[in-house]
Amino acid sequence: MMSSASMISRDACVARDAADPLRGLRDRFMIPEGLIYLDGNSLGPMPRAAASALNRTIEQEWGHDLIRSWNSAGWFDMPVRLGDRVGALLGAAPGQTLVCDTTSINLYKAVHAAIGLRPGRDVVIAEDESFPTDLYIVEGAMKSAGRPMTRRLIGTDGPSIDALLDETVAVAVLSHVNYRTGALLDMATITKQLHDAGALVVWDLCHSIGEVAALRQKSLALTELFMARVTALLPGLDIVTPRQPSLRGSQVAISFDKGYAVVQAMIEHGVIGDFRAPDIMRFGFAPLYIRFQDVWDAADILAGCINAEVWRDPRFNRYLDVT
């Protein structure tokens, strides 16, 4: 794999894309011409096959076959069949994984069940930088536990699991990848630590499932290139994502007090990232469709927006409901 240090020009990035064994996968997604989409960690682009699959389900299976599709289209056992496909990415045995409901509903069920499996314990550990919805779900599960429960937040009530873990902890609810910073947790070590203390753990894998070896290698190369290029162009910028490859996911987060305006200006220039209050610019690098040339161009556009002080333009300071 070519290192980011060797990609000293855009031409080198284009050459790396031409030699990329994953390059053909980009064509499987609907990506508007001229757009660099770095928000796939929030909403992925539509696979080209999705529209025909949805139309078949609506027009043929529902519209024509009606209730017969529970059998003829396999609706009845679909949660198990799809679950086995997802489970293969998790290392789960057949029959151990189901595809059903929403992330929030499934998280509630898992946390509620975990609390019930530890009746003598009354503490739930979570992260203060967890996805906000996850914290709301934890609160709901605690209220319905049938006994008083206490929540301890990593970051607010203590700096780490070590500081919060004791014999009263029933379950910890953790995200494998921090959705704000892209920091990656050591799942195996943390799970063993909690189990050894008699506690359970519920992992949110929404930002990490599917990262198989061939994809992971490219993901790390993309994020390394972006961080190296941004550092070269804007040496004072605060990249909060860990530089050590084993400690980061497939996104790069940058702390900048004018970040919202910068992200909005980048969108106008054809690069879609996103913003998380109060000051985090997030850029996701999905190896299935992001090219090295996209990374190079995105870093240049980021630098151009900051150097142009785009926050002085009122257009880029109008806050939208979804950022």
Secondary structure as UniProt FT lines:
FT   HELIX           4..6
FT   HELIX           10..18
FT   TURN            21..22
FT   HELIX           23..28
FT   TURN            33..34
FT   STRAND          36..37
FT   TURN            40..42
FT   HELIX           48..55
FT   HELIX           56..64
FT   HELIX           66..68
FT   HELIX           69..72
FT   TURN            76..77
FT   HELIX           78..90
FT   TURN            94..95
FT   HELIX           103..117
FT   TURN            119..120
FT   STRAND          123..127
FT   TURN            128..129
FT   HELIX           132..143
FT   STRAND          150..154
FT   TURN            155..157
FT   HELIX           161..164
FT   TURN            167..168
FT   STRAND          169..175
FT   TURN            179..181
FT   STRAND          183..184
FT   HELIX           187..196
FT   TURN            197..198
FT   STRAND          200..204
FT   TURN            206..210
FT   HELIX           213..233
FT   TURN            235..236
FT   STRAND          238..239
FT   HELIX           245..247
FT   STRAND          251..255
FT   TURN            257..258
FT   HELIX           259..268
FT   TURN            269..270
FT   STRAND          271..272
FT   STRAND          274..276
FT   TURN            277..279
FT   STRAND          280..284
FT   TURN            287..289
FT   HELIX           292..307
FT   TURN            308..309
FT   HELIX           310..312
FT   HELIX           314..317
//
